[in-house]
């Protein structure tokens, strides 16, 4: 069975993975900034979106400048995912509260 080209050259994977994650995190951060700007006019208490955007942009910058040490990348990615999850859960809770308020009105 033939292996993929990147599996034979771990240096390609170790340099492409941080750049790919950095690109994804950067685009995600920009999307969250746009979403926060749009929702700012509609509702209050949407602080988690700018925080999520900041986390994503910091992760993107770190991934691009970090280099190719995959062990550090995995640890940092795990911390980012946990923080990002907590922030988005806070946003989901705020949306749930808003839905309850709207049903009562």
N, C-alpha and C positions, 0 to 999 in steps of 0.2 A: 504494500500500500504506500503510495507516494505521500509524503508530508508536504504541508504548505511551505512556501519559501520562507516565511517569517519564522517558522519553527526551527529552521536550520541556522538562522542568524538571529540570536537573541538580542544582539545590539540594535537591530532594526525595531524590534518590539519595544525594547526599553527606551528608545528615543521617540517612537511614534505614540506610545500610550500616554505619556504626559502631555504631549501636544494635542492629542485628540480629546483628552479630558479637559484640558484648558480651554479648547475651543467650545466644547459643550457647556462648560461652566460659564464662560463669558457670554455666550448667546442666551443662556438661561438667565443670567443676571440682567442683561439688557431687556429681556422680555418681562422680567419682574419689575423693572423700573417703569416700563411703559404701562404695565397693568396697575401699578401703584398710582401713577399719575392719572390714569383714567378713573380709578375708583376714588381718588381723593375728593373729587367733586360730588360724588354720590353718597358716601357714607363716612362715618367716623370710626376710629378704632382699628384701622387697617395697618397698624405699625409693623406687623410681621412681614409684609411684602418688601418694604425697603430694607429690612434686616436680612431677609433671604437674598435680596439682590446684592447687598454688600458681601455676604458670605460667598456667594457665587463668584463675584468679581475678584475677591481676595484669593479664592481657590484658583481661578483662571490665571491670575498673575503669578501665583506661586508655582503652578504647574509649568508655565512657560519658562520661568527662570530657574526652576528646581534642578533640572538636569536629568540624569538617567538612573538614579538610585531607586530601584523598585521597592525596596523594603520601607524606605521613608515615605514613598508615594502611597503605599497601601495603608500605612498608619495614618497619614494625613487624610486620605480619602475616607477612611473609617470615621475619623473625628468630624469631618465635613458632613458626611451623610447623617450622623447622629444629630448634629446641631441643626442641619437643614430640616430633618424630620421633625424635630421639636418645634422649630419656628413655624413650619407649615401646619402642624397640629394645632398650634395656638391660633393660626388664621382660620382653620376649619372650625374651631370652637367658637370664634367670633362670628363666623358666618351662620353657625347653628343658632347662636343667640339672636342674631338679626332675624333669622327666619321665624323664630318663636315670637319675637316682638311684632313682626309683620302679621302673623296669624291672629294675635290678640287685638290688633288695631282694626 
